[in-house]
């Protein structure tokens, strides 16, 4: 294997399984081989299913590794390819390569993100953790809305963000990709309306470069290394165009644990913990940006010797 792969832009995407998944209704019970084309009230979701998962790879406890690896690679891709091309670059070979990154993790222990980030050089060097929050899964939408609102009002609002989200025992990840676009501000000018003294707004388009303002459209990529039958039989990435579609998908994955009668106080406490989500918010480090600029970033984790050694060490530690 070469020490590093060529820039991602030189790769040609291969054929992948692309389906449309509903955002606000249950998935219909249809054969996977012929998925329906479904349109959403809040825009279509573009879903790419891969051919393997953490279970087919015989690494059933590796979801935190896989979620973090997928987040890092998508963040890398936002720096190397057009953001509009991003869904086309996430294909079957991409997903199977992500799943293979954890092939050496043989432990049955589910790692927490803090341990992974601390002990794995690849993630410690390339990902800067901005904050960590814990909240009931019922508050997850509101917490993410607050995080993104703060980000959108900051000077770094054009920077993609990654989220590694854990609701025991599962971990998934998501990347928020701000896509800049121009919105005509409108050419507001006063004029008389048929001799009346009130002022009205002229709806003529605004002249370019003078009254046109830039905003940031929200695009989301959600990675899940778990199969979600009946429609999704292996790992996948779902691209959503709106915050509502993205958080609807999260709410389907992370539902509160139902209370059970007759539990002891300790058992009730354990059950409550399983309805708490932890969100780690991060972005690419300056070191990662430098490696990308110099063309030495290890896009394929299977060529990163430090990751291989660290994962093997975590297997023994776990």
N, C-alpha and C positions, 0 to 999 in steps of 0.2 A: 504493500500500500504506500502511496506517496505521503510525504510529511503533511501536506495540506492539499485541499481540493482547490481547483481554480475558482475564480469569482462566480458567485451564483448566477449572474446574468448570462454566463456562457452555457448553462444547462438548458436542455430542451425539455419541457414538461412532457410526461408520459400520460397515457390515457388513465383516467381514474373514474371511480364511481361517484357521480354527482347526482344528488337527489334534492328535493325540496321538503323541508320539515315544517309542520305547523308551529306557530308560536303561541297560540292561545286556545288550542283544542287538543284533545287526545289524538295520538297517532292511530290511524285506522289499521285494523288487523288485515293486512294484505301481504302477499308473498314478497319477500325482499327482492327477488329476481326481477320484479316488474313494479317498482315503486311508482306511486301516482305523482303527477305534477300538481303541487298544491300552492295556491297563492295566499298570502297572508294579508290581513287587514292593514298591518303596519309595514308592509314590504316583504319581499321574498327572502328566505334564508337559503344561503348557498352552502350545502353540506357536502364535504368530501370524506368518504369512508375509506379506510385503509384495509389491508388484507390481514393485519395482525393486531393483537392486543396484548396487554400485560399477562393475560391468561394463556394465550397461545404461545407466548414467549417463555412460559413457565417461570414468570416473575410476578406472582399475584400480589406481592406487597410493595411493588416498586412504583406506585402511582405518583408519589411526591417527586421522585427522580424524573419520571417521564414528563410530568406537568412542568417542572422547572426547565428541563431540556427543550421542550416545545416552545415555551415562552422565550427563552434565550434565542432560539433560532428564528422565530418570527420577528423579534426585535432586530436581529441582525439583518433580516430580509428587508425591513423597512428602511435600512440605510443603503441597500445595494440594488434594489429594483424599484420600479415605479409602484407607488402605493395602489394604483388602479390595477396593476398586474398581480398583486399579491395573491388573490384567490386562485389564479391560474398556476402559480408557482408551488402551491401546496398540493402536491399530487400523491399518488400511492407510494412511489419510491421515497418521497420525503417522509411520509408518516411511518413507513416501515423502518427507515433509518433511525428515526427518533425512538421507536420501540426497541430497536436493537441496542440503543445506548445503555440500557439497564440490564443487558443480558447476563452480566457478571454479578448481579445482585441476587444472591441465593438465600438470603435471610428471610424469615417469615415476619420480621419486625417491620411495622409501618413507621417509616422515618417521619419526624416532624421537620418542617422547613428550616427552622433555625439551626438544627444539627447539620442538615445537608449543606446549607450555605456556609457554615463555619468550617466544615471538614472537607469540602470538595473545592479544590483550587479553581476549577473551571468556573464555578458559580460565584465564588468569593471575589474573584478578580474582575469578572465581566458584568456583574449585577450589583447595583447600588440599591439597598433597601431604604426607601423613603419613610415608610411607617408600617406599623402592624396594628390592626384593630381586631377585637373580638366582639361578636354580637349574636343575639338569637337569629336564626335563619329567617325569621319573620321580619327582621329589621335590615336584612342584607340589601335590599333594593334602596332603601333610604340612605344607608351608609355609603354605598357606591355612588349614589347621586351627589352626596356631599363632597366626596373625594373628587369626582369629575368636575363639579361646579367650581371648586377651588382651583383645580388644575386649569380649567378653561379661562379663569380670570387671572392667571399668573403669567409672568414673562416667559415661562417655559411651556406655554400651552401647545406649541407645535411639536413637542416631544412625545413620542409614544410611551405609554405606560403598560406594564405587565402586572397581572394579579395572579398570585398562587393562592388558591382558596381551598381550605380544608374543612370538611364537616366529617368528623370521625365516623368510619375509618377511611373515607375517600378524599382524594385530593385531585382537583382539576386546575386548569389555568386559563387565563384569558389575556388578550392584548387589546388595548384601546389604541387605535391608529387614527390620529387626527388627520383628516384629509382637507387641506385648504381649498376653498373655492370662493368665487367672487359673487357677491349679492348686490344687485343694483339698489342704491339707496333711494332712488326716485328723485325727480327734478321738481322739488316743491317750490312753487312760486305763486304769488297772489295774483288774482285777476278778478275782474268784476263779472258777476253772473247775471247777464241780461239786465244790466242797469241797477241791480240790487246792490246794496252796500256791504253785504257779507262777503267774506273771502272764501275761496275754495282752493283745493289742491289740484294742480295740473298733473295728470298721470303720465306725462311723456317720459320716456326712458332717460336715465341720468347719463350725462356725457362720461365716457370712459376716463379713468385716471384722475377724475376730479371729485366726484361724489360717490364713487364705488367703494364699498367697504369689504374687508376680508373677514371671513368667519371660518370656523372649523367644524366640518361635518363629522359626526361620530360613526366610526366603523369599528366593529368588534369581531375578534376571532376567538372562539372558545374551543379549547382542546380538552378532550376526554379520552383517557386510555382504557376506559371500561366499555364493554359492549352494552348496548341498551336495546334488547330485543322488545318487540319483534322486528322492528325496522332496521335497527343498527346492530349488526352482528359482530362488530369489532370496533377498534378505536376510530376516532373521527375528529375533524375540525368543522365547526359551524361558523359561518360568517353572517353577521347580522348588520343591517343598515341603521338600526335605531336602538336606542337605549332600552325601550320597552321590550322589543323582541329579544334582546340579549338577556335582560333580567327575567323575562318569562321563561326562557330556557333554564336559567339558574334555579328558578323556583320549582320547575319540574324535577330537576336533579336533586335538590336539597330541600326536602319536605320535613317539617317538624316530626319528631318521633311521638307517636300516640302514647298517652298515659295508660298504664295498666293497673288495674285494681289489685290490691293485696301485696304490693311491693313493700319491702323494708325501706327505711329512710336512706340507707346507703344505696340501694338499688334505684330509688327514685332520683337520687343525686346523679348516679351514673347515666340514667336515662336523659336527664336534663342536659348533661354534657354533650350528648350525642345530637342535641338540637342547637349547639353553639357552632358558629362558623368563625374561622380565623382567616383574615385577609392580609396578605403581605403584598405591599405595593412597591414596585421597583422600576428602574430604568437602566439602560446601558451605562456602564462606567466610562470615564475618560480613557482608561486603558483599553477597553474594548473598541472604542471609536478609533484610537490610534492603531490598533491591530488591523482594523478594517481598512483604514486608509493605506496602510503599508502592505496590505494583501497577505497578511500572515495569520488571519483569524481562522481557527480550526472549526469550520462549519460542521463537518462530519465528526461527531464525538468519537467515532470508532477509530479515528486517526489521532486522537488526543491522548497521549500516553499518561498524562497526569490524571485524567478522568478514569481511565481503566484502573490505575493503581488505587485511586481513592475509593472507587466503588467496591473493589475487592476488599479493601480495608474496612469499609462500612459493613460488608457482609460478615466479616469476622467479628467486628465490634457489636453488630446487632444480635 
